[in-house]
Amino acid sequence: MASGLIIEVKASYALNYLIYIQNAVMNRRAIPEERSLKFPYLNSEDWHLTDDNFEVVFAEVWEEMLAKVCANPQIDHNGIVETERLALMKLFRQGYDGIRGYEESGQSFHAWFGGSFGQYAIERLIDNKALNELYAQLSPHTKLSKLLIMVIYDEAILTNGLRKQQSNILVASFHQLNRAYDRIAELIKRIEKEGE
């Protein structure tokens, strides 16, 4: 099978914002002696995140945002934290404090992700050799013409492994991409086969 496969790697704004929130919550809840610090390590108390079943709400918002960016990857840009305000506000308490917390978290996220050490760094640190290996594993066997890999900077722990994928879109953490291309290739092949 001749392959015209194109692989695009993109650090997702929406999903990385959710990972940013997830990690801030995990740092706040960790027992100091058992703490495994995650980025961002900051005081998120002033963000007034919801206390009502945060993990459940987070998983729901993750699935909602994942479905939206998979359906239309073009909406996943530096303004998505504002354009998807209604969905993302579910993570914050209702009222003025929650609104201020949402705005503060968005500003903090943009200060990092919009700069040289956020989106740009994540996309540039992906190993080109490994991407070439993924291409070599997939191209002879796939019917895909394009594969979009949406990179998140850390593991999505609070999603309970929920990764609704399309055959042409894969969400993977930076760490997964740089150490598990063979498993990613198998996952893509399986998803493609299930879609037939």
C-alpha positions in Angstrom: 0.0 0.0 0.0 1.5 3.3 -1.0 1.4 5.8 1.8 0.8 9.5 1.7 0.6 9.6 5.5 1.3 13.0 7.1 1.9 13.1 10.8 1.3 16.4 12.5 2.3 17.0 16.2 0.5 19.8 18.1 0.5 20.7 21.8 -3.2 21.1 22.6 -4.2 24.4 24.3 -7.4 23.0 25.8 -6.1 19.7 27.0 -2.9 21.2 28.4 -4.9 23.8 30.3 -6.8 20.9 31.9 -3.6 19.1 32.7 -2.4 22.4 34.3 -5.5 22.5 36.5 -5.2 18.8 37.3 -1.6 19.1 38.4 -2.3 22.2 40.6 -5.0 20.2 42.3 -2.9 17.2 42.8 -0.1 19.3 44.3 -2.5 20.9 46.7 -3.9 17.5 47.9 -0.6 15.6 48.1 0.7 14.5 51.5 4.1 16.4 51.9 6.1 13.2 52.7 4.6 11.4 49.7 4.5 14.3 47.3 5.6 13.9 43.8 5.6 17.5 42.6 4.0 18.3 39.3 4.1 21.4 37.2 2.7 24.0 38.0 3.7 24.0 41.6 1.9 27.0 42.9 -0.8 28.0 45.4 -4.1 27.3 43.6 -6.3 28.0 46.7 -7.2 31.4 45.3 -8.5 29.7 42.1 -11.6 28.5 44.1 -11.8 25.2 42.2 -15.0 23.2 42.9 -14.9 20.8 45.9 -18.0 18.9 44.7 -16.7 15.7 43.1 -13.8 17.4 41.4 -12.5 14.2 39.8 -15.9 13.4 38.3 -16.4 17.0 37.0 -12.8 17.0 35.7 -13.4 13.7 33.7 -16.6 15.1 32.3 -15.0 18.4 31.2 -12.0 16.5 29.8 -14.3 14.3 27.7 -16.3 17.4 26.5 -13.2 19.3 25.5 -11.6 16.2 23.9 -14.7 15.6 21.8 -14.8 19.2 20.7 -11.1 19.4 19.7 -11.3 16.0 18.0 -14.4 17.1 16.0 -12.7 20.3 14.9 -9.0 20.6 15.8 -9.0 24.2 14.4 -10.8 25.4 17.5 -7.9 24.4 19.7 -6.0 27.7 19.8 -4.7 30.2 22.3 -8.2 31.7 22.8 -9.9 28.4 23.6 -9.8 29.0 27.4 -12.0 32.0 26.8 -14.2 30.6 24.0 -15.0 27.5 26.0 -15.6 29.4 29.2 -18.9 27.7 30.0 -17.4 24.2 29.8 -14.3 25.1 31.8 -16.1 27.1 34.5 -17.6 23.8 35.7 -14.2 23.2 37.4 -14.6 26.3 39.6 -17.0 27.3 42.3 -20.0 29.3 41.3 -19.9 33.1 42.0 -17.4 35.9 41.9 -14.6 33.9 43.5 -14.9 31.1 41.0 -14.9 33.6 38.1 -11.8 35.3 39.4 -10.1 32.0 40.0 -10.9 30.9 36.4 -9.5 34.1 35.1 -6.3 33.8 37.2 -5.7 30.2 36.2 -6.1 31.2 32.5 -3.7 34.1 32.9 -1.2 31.8 34.7 -1.5 29.1 32.0 -1.1 31.6 29.1 2.0 33.1 30.7 3.6 29.7 30.6 2.0 28.0 27.6 2.1 31.0 25.2 5.8 31.6 25.8 8.9 29.8 24.7 8.8 27.2 27.5 5.2 26.1 26.9 3.7 25.0 23.6 6.7 25.8 21.5 9.0 23.8 23.8 6.7 20.8 24.0 6.4 20.6 20.2 10.1 21.0 19.7 11.2 18.4 22.2 9.4 15.6 20.5 12.1 13.2 19.2 12.1 13.4 15.4 13.9 10.1 15.1 11.1 8.4 17.1 8.5 10.2 14.9 10.2 8.8 11.8 10.0 5.3 13.4 6.3 5.8 14.1 5.9 6.8 10.5 7.8 3.8 9.3 5.6 1.5 11.4 2.4 3.0 10.3 2.8 4.0 6.7 2.8 0.6 5.1 -0.3 -0.6 7.0 -2.6 2.4 7.4 -5.3 3.9 5.3 -4.9 7.2 7.0 -3.7 10.2 5.0 -3.2 12.3 8.1 -2.5 11.6 11.7 -2.8 14.4 14.3 -1.0 13.8 17.5 -2.2 16.1 20.3 0.5 16.3 22.9 -0.1 17.0 26.5 2.8 17.9 28.8 1.9 15.4 31.5 -0.2 12.3 32.1 -4.0 12.7 32.3 -4.4 11.1 35.7 -7.9 12.3 36.6 -9.5 11.1 33.4 -9.6 7.4 34.6 -7.9 6.4 31.3 -10.8 7.9 29.3 -9.3 8.6 25.9 -12.0 8.8 23.3 -9.9 8.7 20.1 -10.7 9.1 16.4 -8.6 7.0 14.1 -6.9 10.1 12.8 -6.3 11.9 16.1 -4.3 10.6 19.0 -3.9 12.2 22.4 -0.6 11.3 24.1 1.6 12.8 26.8 5.0 14.1 26.0 6.5 11.2 27.9 4.4 8.6 26.1 5.5 9.9 22.8 9.2 9.8 23.6 9.2 6.3 25.0 6.4 4.2 23.5 6.1 4.7 19.8 5.6 1.0 19.2 2.6 0.9 21.5 1.2 4.1 19.9 1.5 2.5 16.5 -0.4 -0.6 17.7 -3.1 1.6 19.3 -3.6 3.6 16.1 -3.8 0.4 14.1 -6.4 -1.0 16.5 -8.5 2.2 16.5 -8.4 2.2 12.7 -9.5 -1.4 12.5 -12.3 -0.8 15.0 -13.5 2.0 12.8 -13.9 -0.2 9.7 
